[in-house]
Amino acid sequence: MMKTSASSERRGSDFIFCIPCLFGLEGLVADELRHMDMQDVRAEDGRVFFSGSLYDCARANLGLRCGERVLLVLSEFEARSFDELFEAVKAIPWENILPKDAAFPVAGYSLDSALFSVPDCQRIIKKAAVERLKTRWHLERFPEAGAEYRIRFAIRKDRVQIALDTSGTPLHKRGYRPAHTEAALRETLAAAMVKLARYRGKGDFCDPFCGSGTIAIEAALAAVNRAPGIYRSFSAEHWAFFDPAHWQRARSEAVVAEYRGDYHIFASDLDPRAVQIAQENAVRAGVDHLIDFRVADATSFSRETERGVIVTNPPYGERLLDLQQAEEIYRKFGAALDRIPGWSLYLLSSDSEFERCFGKPADKRRKLYNGMIKCDLYMYFKNEAKK
């Protein structure tokens, strides 16, 4: 049961944190948090909660592969009117959280609630925080020229959550992909596909529709156990109440936890420019030496090794091609894979006719979202039992 104020969220050195994520990835994010030994992990639609220290917050920001942000929950309460919202937000001890020069923009959403106007909710929450801070700093206007403490609210069925965004830039922006091809796959979704394929660095891994290289790069990061956020910064690193030693310790431990080994990761695309961009992104991610990039036609896909895993996101009608072109690619790709029956396949597509075009039904399907596009991950893995 969540408490109702910033002070009561503490349990010793513990706080409550919320990880928003793409729909369909909640279970994977929960598994990641349990693997990090986080406590009280529980999943809801589109978000996962855990309890921990500020050091755990730093670890989650650095290490999560499938989550979008790490939010420090300040309060949770019921509100059906703006007066109720104002008073509950004003009750939060903002003077213990925000310094005098803090920038504190407000963002959020409302679903199935009486308070449905997001701009009005933003205004009320901001006003409530300002009124509370006036009693501490004795100012009528705040400069907001210092570090950013972004306030995030979520209202679901009249239940309000107020939190601070410790991440800042979303976690899917690892920092290695300033250049990308059209309709690039979000990094967190690519990492989720790698996880669902159970790839951990053993055996051959291929993405024959590599685009900007995101899936192969995420596979390489997972293979060497590199924290995906190791080279980027986070908002909470600049917060007055957040000890910089937490970030230093988390980064040092992440570096020590990396693996060394011989990996077989291959990525190809028919577009030479896409392959060049993918190689440049891999360099920025520090994994270019782990991936073999090539210009190649996926519809002529072949491998010399008997077994391996293919994880890929081919172009489909809503992204790059018209539906007829996409389905012709599926048909030819399916025929190519018939010639290498020992390989498993995990393919993302929004086309409900994919299995018909590909030539056989998937062993399993999982609903995922690529941005706002509803997709299925088509999984063909029965050959794995023969390994």
N, C-alpha and C positions, 0 to 999 in steps of 0.2 A: 504494500500500500504506500503510495507516494505521500510525503509530507506536504506542507502548504506554505513554507517560507524558506528563504535562503539559509537562515540559521538552522532550521530544523531539518534541512536536507543533509546536514553533516551527521555522520555517525563516526565519532572519533575523527579520523582524517578523511572520511569517505564523503563522496557526493553522488548524486544520481546523474547519469548521463544518458542522452538519447542520440541514437544514430539513425537519421533518415536514410532510406535506400530506395532503389528502384523496386517497383512491385515485382514480386517473384524471387527476390534475392534475400528476403528476411531470414530464412533458415541458414543460408550461407554466412551472413553477417553474424548471426548468433553463434554458429560453429567457430568462426574466427575469434570471437570474444572469449568463448570457453577455452579455446586453445591458448589464449593469452592469460588464462587463469583469472579472468574477470569474474566478479560475483553477481549473483541475482540477475542473471541474463534472462530476459523474456522478450518475445517477439510479438509485434502487432502488425497490422497491415501497413506497410510502407515505413516501418521504423522498428528499432530494437533498443531496449534499455539495458543498462548495467550499472552497478555501483562500484566505486573505486576512489582512489586518491587523485590528486592533481598529477602525480607522476603517471598513474594509469591513463589519465587523459592524454598526456604526451605520447605514451606508448601506442594508444589507439590511433591518434592522428598519424603517427609515423607508419604504423604497421597494417592498418586495415586495407584490404584490397578491394572489397565490394561495397563499403559504406560511402555515403556522400558527404557527411559532416559529423563532427562530434560536438554536440550541444550540451552545455552545462545547465541542468534544469534548476531554476530558481524557485519556481512556485507552480502549483497546479490547483485549480479551483473551478467551481461552477459559476457561470455568469450568463444571464439572459437579458441584461440591460446594460447600457453604457455606464450607469452609476455603479453597478456591481463590479464591472470591469475596472473602472477608475479606482475604486476604493481598494480592491484586492491588489492591484498593481502598486498603488501608493503604499501599501503595507509592507512591501518588500524593502529591506534595508539597503537602498541604493547607495547611501552614503558610505557603506562599508565595501562597496564594489567598484563604484565609478569615481575616479579622481576628478578634480575640479575642471581639468582641461579635456576630459574624455570626449571623444566623438561617439555618439550612441544612436545611430540610425535604427529604425524599426522596420522589420519586414515579417511577413507571415501569410497565413491563409486561414480560411474558414470553410467548414464543410457541414452541411445539415444542421445549422445552428441559427438561433434567433439573431445573433450578431453576425449578419452575413456580409456587411460592407467592409471590405478589407481596408480601404483608405480611412474610414472613420475609426476602425479599430487601431490602426497605426497612430492616428492623431491622439486618441484617448490614452493609449499606452505611453506615448511620448510625454503628454501633458502630465500624467500621473507621476512619472519618474522625475520630471523637472520640478514639480511641486514638492516632492519629497527631498530632492537635493537642495532646494532653496533654504530649507531649514538648517542644513549643515553648512552650506557655503555662503549663505546670505548674499546671493546674486540674483538679479532679475533675468539676466541673459547669460548663457554659457558659451564660451568661445568655441568649444568642440574642435580644437586645433591639435589635440594630442592623439594618443593611440586610439584605435577603433575598438569599441566594445559593442559589436552588433547585437541588438536585441531581436530575438526571433520568437514569434508567437504561433501557436497552432490551436485552432478551435475546432473541436470535433463533437458534434451533438451536445453543444453548450458546455463542454468541458474544455477549459483553457489551460494551456501550458505556456509558461514564460521561461525563456532560456537565453543564455549567451552563446553565441557562435564562436567556439574556440578555434575553428579551422580557418575562417576567412574565405579564401578561395576554395571552392569545392574540392574534395579529396580526389575526384576523378581527374583533376588537372594536375598530373604528376610533375609537369614541367619539361617533359621530353618531347612534346608534340606541338610546338608553335606552328609548324607547317603540317598540313594534312590535306588529304584528297577529299573530294566532295563526299558528303554523307559519311564521314568518319564515325566509327563505332566508339562509344564512350568507354573509357579505360576500365571503369568498374564493371561494366557488362562483359568486356573481353576477359577480365580476370575471373569473373563468375563462370564463363564458358570453359575456361581452362580448368577451374576447380571441378566443375561437373564432369569433365572428361577424365578426372582423376590423374592428371599429369603432374608428376612431381620430379621430373628430370630424368626418369629412366625410359629408355627406348627412343624411337624416332617420333618426332612431332612435326607436323606439316600444316601450313596454311597456304593453299594454292590460289586464294583470292585475297592476297595480303593487304591491298590498298596501302594505307599509310603505315602498316606494320604493327598495329596495336596489339593484335592477338599474339603474334610471335614475340613481341617485346614483353608482354605480360607473362607469357610462358617462360621466357628466359629469367625474368625477375623472380618468378615462383621457383624455378629450378635451382637458383643460387640462394634462395631464401632472403632476397634483398628487400628491405622495407621500402615500399613504393614511395613513401614520403620523405625518404632520407635526404634528398637534395633540395627540398623546398622549405619555405617558411610558413608559419602559422600565426594567426592574429594573437593568440594567447601568449606567444613568446614576448609580447610587448606589454603585457598587463602588469600593473603594479603589485597585485597580490599573488602572482604566479612566479614561483622561484625559478630563475633561469637554470639552476642545477638540475631540475627535473628533465629539461630538454637535453642538456648535456649528457646526463646519465642514459636517457633513452636512446640517444643517437649512438653513444659508445657501445651499448649492449647490442644494438641492432647490427653494427659493423662486425662485432665479434661472432654473431650468430650466423653470418653468411657461410655458404658452402663453397667448396672448390671441387671441380670434377670435369668429366668429359661429356659434353652434351651434344645431341644431334637434333637441332632445330632448323627447319627449312621453311622459307617463305618465298613465294613467287607471285607474279602478277603479269598479265598480258601487257600492261601499260608501263613502258620504261620509266616514265616520269614518276609514277607511283612507287616503283621500286627504289628510285633514287631518294625520294622523300622518306621512304621506310628506312633506308640505310642511314640517312641523316638523323632521323629520330632515334634509331638504335644507338648511334654514337652519343647523343645527348643523354640517353638512359644508361650509358656505360655497359651495354651488352652486345655491341656490334660484333665482337669477337666470338660470340656464342651462336650467332644466327648466320646461316648460309642463304643469302638473297640471290634470286635469279629472275630473269625475264622469261616467262613460260606461259603457255596456254593451259589452263586448268582442264579444258575438255580433252586434252591429251595426257592427262596426269598418269604417271607411272612411277614405281619405286622398285629398287632392286631388293630391299629388305623385305622379309616375309610379313613382318608385323609392324604396326605403328598406330598412331592416332592422328586423325585429321580434325582440326577445329577451325571452322571457317565461317565467314559471313559474305556469301556471294552477292553480287548486285541483284536487286529485285525491283519490280515495277514501280513501287512508290519512291524508290531512291534514285536510280540512275537510268534504268532501261524501261522500255515499255514491257508490259506483261508477256507478250508473245516472245520477245527476245530473251527475257529471263527464263521462261519455261523451256526454250530450246537449249539454253546453257545447262539447265538442270538435267535434261534428257541426255545430253552428250557427256556430262560429268558422271551421271549414273552409269552409263555404258563403260566409261573409263575405269570406274571403281570395280566393276564386275571382273576386271582382269587382275585385280589384287585383292582377293577375298579375305586375306588375313588382317586387313586394316579396319579399325573402328572409325566411325564418323560422327561428329557433332556439328550440325549445320543449322544456322539461324536463318529463318525466312518468314516473311509475312504472307506468303502465297498459300492459301488454303488448299491449292491443288498441287503443292510441291511433291507429295508422295506419288501421285499419279504420274507426274512428269519424270520424276527420278527413276521410277520403275519398280519400286517396292515399298511396302509400308515400314515405318520406323519401328524399332523395338520399343521405344518410349518417346513421348513428347512432353515438353515442359513449356508452359506459357511464360514468356518474358516480354519486356518492353524495351525497344530501341528508341529512346526519346519518347515521342508520343505514338509511335507505331507499334501496335500489338503484333508480336511475332510468336513463333514456336521454335524451340530448339529441338530439332529432329535428331534423335540419338539411335545410332546403329552400332551395337556393341556385342552381339551374340558371338562373334568370332573371338572375343576376349576369353571366353570360357575354354577355348582350345589352346590357349597359350601355355 
